[in-house]
């Protein structure tokens, strides 16, 4: 399917919805319970105004960033999302190839439908991959360690530990559709054990800070905590040796009525106080959204659903177009605001709504 004449990342959703089975669209698009947090992730950005400066003699913006030793051409990353082969036969390979060609960091999901080894190998055909690996700690720590070793061997540059999922969120769209397993022929390939058996992802409310200590003890890769909303957890993450944190509410898929990530960001940034990078995902649909998050102290932002819509519409090319659109919009917004360096962005660029 051609993605021609799709001018914004939101333009990709309608044709993606038409192409997907209804249950599959609902899986990707849906959130937890009443989907209040899902909607608020986008709405909260619209309540923030940009206050541009003039006559600053700014040059063409430079979007390059370095995160945890990984040099990227853009601060727009690809967030971990599951089951890409539902969206397109090339699945995570197409996504990783588009990210690599764009010089963007991709956080590969543990729940990928293509093994991390193959994703990394095929991405390398288009350049130098910038792959991080998202991890759910499993109660079987020995199996968790084997997955970590696979990510290391595949050349991943960081581990992104999801910490907001003591249990699965309630996805009522999936319940109504009775969508609770992958279609025939697809599996979570990173969950195959040494015997070739695909294990189910298991969550546990018993996981604690000591498990982060354990994870850091078995790997030299930097460990990023994804799912931080409370500033006290930001402080604890620094003290526990996290290399970075991601302000995230899991795309509105876990605890409904949790705050929008852009609302939670400033307090976490203050708590971390520059000691480690703070990233953000959730609700980024325009380059201006990315600019607002960067101005509030995020070192980078990550996108999830827009990648799925681009992948569904046109595979690798669709993902590339989504990234191109957002990067071009971010550059354009920076020029109009009078900035050419990401490091110069600050909260004085914004007008926040009263009480936020």
C-alpha positions in Angstrom: 0.0 0.0 0.0 1.4 3.4 -1.0 1.9 6.0 1.8 2.1 8.8 -0.8 0.3 12.0 0.1 0.3 11.1 3.8 1.6 14.4 5.2 1.5 13.9 9.0 2.1 10.9 11.2 -1.6 11.0 12.1 -2.4 10.5 8.4 -1.0 7.0 8.6 -3.5 5.7 11.2 -6.7 5.6 9.0 -5.2 3.5 6.2 -3.5 1.3 8.8 -6.8 0.7 10.4 -8.3 -0.2 7.1 -5.5 -2.7 6.5 -5.5 -4.4 9.9 -8.0 -6.9 11.2 -10.3 -5.0 13.7 -8.9 -7.0 16.7 -5.4 -6.2 15.6 -6.0 -2.5 15.2 -7.7 -2.4 18.6 -4.7 -4.2 20.1 -2.2 -1.6 18.8 -4.5 1.5 19.3 -6.1 0.6 22.6 -5.2 1.4 26.2 -6.2 0.4 29.6 -9.7 0.5 31.0 -11.5 3.7 30.0 -8.4 4.9 28.1 -8.3 8.2 29.9 -4.5 8.2 30.2 -4.2 7.1 26.5 -6.1 10.2 25.4 -4.5 12.5 27.9 -1.0 11.7 26.6 -1.8 13.6 23.4 -4.2 16.2 24.9 -1.6 17.4 27.5 0.8 18.4 24.7 -1.9 20.6 23.1 -2.3 22.6 26.3 1.3 23.7 26.2 2.1 26.7 24.1 5.4 27.6 22.4 6.7 31.1 22.9 9.1 31.8 20.0 12.1 34.2 20.0 13.0 36.4 17.0 16.1 37.8 15.2 18.5 35.3 16.8 20.6 34.5 13.8 20.2 30.8 14.3 21.7 28.3 11.9 20.1 25.1 10.5 19.3 23.0 13.6 21.5 20.1 14.5 19.4 17.2 15.8 22.3 14.8 16.7 22.4 13.4 20.2 24.6 11.1 22.1 22.9 8.8 24.6 24.8 6.2 26.7 27.6 6.2 24.2 25.3 5.8 21.3 25.5 8.6 18.7 22.2 9.2 16.9 21.2 11.6 14.1 18.0 12.5 15.9 16.5 12.7 19.4 13.4 10.9 18.1 13.8 7.2 19.1 11.6 4.2 18.4 9.9 2.9 21.5 9.5 -0.8 22.1 6.3 -2.2 20.8 5.3 -5.8 20.4 4.2 -8.0 17.5 5.3 -6.1 14.4 4.7 -9.0 12.1 0.9 -8.5 12.8 1.4 -5.1 11.1 3.6 -6.2 8.2 5.3 -9.5 7.1 8.7 -8.0 7.5 8.0 -7.0 11.1 10.7 -5.8 13.3 13.3 -6.2 10.5 11.6 -3.4 8.5 11.4 -1.2 11.6 15.0 -1.7 12.5 16.2 -1.1 8.9 14.3 2.2 8.7 15.7 3.3 12.1 19.2 2.4 11.1 18.9 4.3 7.8 17.6 7.3 9.7 20.4 7.2 12.3 17.8 6.7 15.0 17.9 4.5 18.1 15.4 1.7 18.2 14.5 0.0 21.4 13.7 -3.6 20.3 10.9 -5.3 22.2 11.4 -8.5 24.2 8.0 -9.4 22.7 9.3 -9.2 19.1 8.0 -11.5 16.5 11.5 -11.8 15.0 14.5 -12.8 17.1 16.9 -10.0 18.1 19.8 -11.7 16.4 18.0 -11.6 13.0 16.8 -8.0 13.6 20.3 -6.8 14.3 21.8 -8.7 11.3 19.3 -7.4 8.8 19.4 -3.9 10.2 23.2 -3.9 9.6 22.6 -4.2 5.9 21.5 -0.5 5.9 24.2 0.9 8.2 25.3 0.8 11.8 22.3 -0.3 14.0 21.6 1.7 17.2 19.7 -1.0 19.0 18.7 -1.1 22.6 16.8 -4.1 24.0 13.7 -3.8 26.2 13.4 -6.4 28.9 10.7 -7.7 31.2 12.3 -9.4 34.2 11.0 -12.9 34.4 10.6 -14.9 37.6 13.0 -17.4 36.2 16.1 -15.3 36.5 18.2 -17.9 34.8 16.1 -17.5 31.7 16.2 -13.7 32.0 19.9 -13.9 32.0 19.9 -16.0 28.9 17.8 -13.4 27.1 20.3 -10.7 28.3 23.2 -12.7 26.8 21.4 -12.9 23.5 20.9 -9.1 23.4 24.5 -8.6 24.3 25.7 -11.0 21.5 23.4 -9.3 19.0 25.3 -6.0 19.7 22.6 -4.1 21.6 23.9 -1.0 23.3 21.7 -0.8 26.3 19.0 -2.7 28.3 15.7 -1.0 28.8 14.0 -2.5 31.8 10.2 -2.0 31.9 9.3 -1.3 35.5 5.6 -0.3 35.3 4.2 -3.8 34.7 3.9 -5.7 38.0 0.8 -7.2 36.3 -0.6 -6.8 32.8 -2.8 -3.8 32.2 -6.5 -4.4 31.6 -7.2 -4.0 27.9 -10.9 -4.1 27.5 -10.8 -3.8 23.7 -8.8 -7.1 23.7 -11.2 -8.7 26.0 -14.2 -7.8 23.9 -12.4 -9.1 20.8 -11.1 -12.2 22.6 -7.6 -11.3 21.3 -5.2 -13.0 23.7 -2.7 -14.8 21.6 -0.8 -14.3 18.4 -2.1 -15.5 15.1 -0.9 -18.9 13.9 2.7 -18.9 12.6 3.8 -16.0 14.9 5.6 -16.2 18.2 7.6 -14.0 20.6 11.0 -15.2 19.2 13.1 -13.7 22.0 11.3 -15.9 24.5 12.4 -19.2 22.9 14.5 -21.2 25.4 17.4 -23.5 24.7 14.9 -26.3 23.9 13.1 -24.2 21.3 10.0 -23.7 23.5 8.5 -20.2 23.5 7.8 -19.2 27.1 5.0 -16.8 28.0 5.9 -13.4 29.4 5.3 -13.4 33.1 5.0 -10.5 35.4 5.4 -10.4 39.2 4.6 -7.8 41.8 7.5 -9.2 43.8 10.1 -7.5 41.7 12.0 -4.7 43.5 15.1 -2.6 43.5 17.2 -5.6 44.4 16.3 -7.1 41.1 17.8 -4.0 39.4 20.9 -4.6 41.4 20.9 -8.2 40.2 20.5 -7.2 36.6 23.4 -4.7 36.8 25.6 -7.4 38.4 25.2 -9.7 35.4 25.8 -7.3 32.5 28.1 -4.4 31.5 25.4 -2.8 29.4 23.8 0.4 30.8 20.4 -0.3 32.3 17.6 2.1 31.6 14.4 2.1 33.7 11.3 2.6 31.6 8.0 3.5 33.3 9.1 6.2 35.8 6.4 8.8 36.7 7.0 9.7 40.3 10.0 12.0 41.1 11.0 9.9 44.1 11.5 6.9 41.8 13.6 9.1 39.6 15.9 9.8 42.6 15.9 6.2 43.6 16.8 5.2 40.1 19.9 7.4 40.2 20.9 6.0 43.6 20.4 2.4 42.3 22.8 2.9 39.4 20.3 3.3 36.5 22.0 4.8 33.4 18.8 6.7 32.4 15.1 6.7 33.0 12.2 6.9 30.6 9.2 8.9 31.8 6.5 6.6 30.5 3.0 5.3 31.3 3.3 2.5 28.8 1.3 4.4 26.2 -1.7 4.4 28.5 -1.8 0.6 28.5 -1.1 -0.1 32.2 -2.6 2.1 35.0 -5.5 4.2 33.6 -5.8 7.8 35.0 -2.0 7.9 35.5 -0.8 11.3 34.4 0.2 12.1 30.9 4.0 11.7 30.5 4.6 15.3 29.6 2.8 16.3 32.8 5.1 14.0 34.9 8.3 15.0 33.1 9.3 18.2 34.8 9.2 16.8 38.3 11.3 13.7 37.3 13.8 16.0 35.6 14.1 18.1 38.7 14.6 15.0 40.9 17.2 13.5 38.6 19.0 16.9 38.5 21.1 16.2 35.5 22.8 13.1 36.9 21.5 10.8 34.2 19.5 11.3 31.0 15.7 11.5 31.2 13.8 10.3 28.2 10.1 10.4 27.4 7.5 8.4 25.5 3.8 8.7 25.1 1.7 11.0 22.9 4.4 12.3 20.5 2.5 13.0 17.3 4.1 16.2 16.0 7.6 17.7 15.9 6.3 20.4 18.2 5.4 17.7 20.8 9.0 16.5 20.7 10.2 20.1 21.0 8.1 20.7 24.1 9.4 17.6 25.8 13.0 18.5 25.0 12.5 22.0 26.3 11.2 20.5 29.6 14.4 18.5 30.0 14.0 15.3 28.1 17.2 14.2 26.3 15.2 12.3 23.7 11.7 11.1 23.0 10.4 7.8 21.7 7.4 7.0 19.4 5.4 3.8 19.4 2.0 3.7 17.7 3.0 6.0 14.8 5.7 3.5 13.9 3.1 0.7 13.8 0.9 2.8 11.5 3.8 3.5 9.2 4.8 -0.1 9.2 1.3 -1.3 8.4 0.9 1.1 5.5 4.2 0.7 3.8 6.6 -1.5 5.7 10.2 -0.2 6.0 9.3 2.8 3.7 6.4 3.7 5.9 8.5 3.7 9.1 11.1 5.8 7.3 8.5 8.3 6.3 7.1 8.6 9.9 10.6 9.3 11.1 11.3 11.8 8.3 8.1 13.7 9.0 8.7 14.1 12.7 12.4 15.1 12.3 11.4 17.7 9.6 8.7 19.1 11.9 11.1 19.3 14.8 13.7 21.2 12.7 11.0 23.5 11.3 9.7 24.3 14.8 13.2 24.9 16.1 13.8 27.4 13.3 10.5 29.2 14.0 11.3 29.4 17.7 14.8 30.8 17.0 16.9 27.8 18.2 19.6 25.8 16.4 20.9 23.6 19.3 19.0 21.1 21.3 21.2 22.0 24.3 19.9 25.6 24.3 16.2 24.5 24.7 14.7 25.4 28.0 11.4 25.9 29.8 11.4 29.6 28.9 10.4 28.5 25.4 7.0 27.3 26.8 3.9 28.6 28.4 2.4 25.9 30.6 -1.2 25.7 31.6 -2.1 26.9 35.0 -1.6 24.2 37.6 0.7 22.0 35.5 
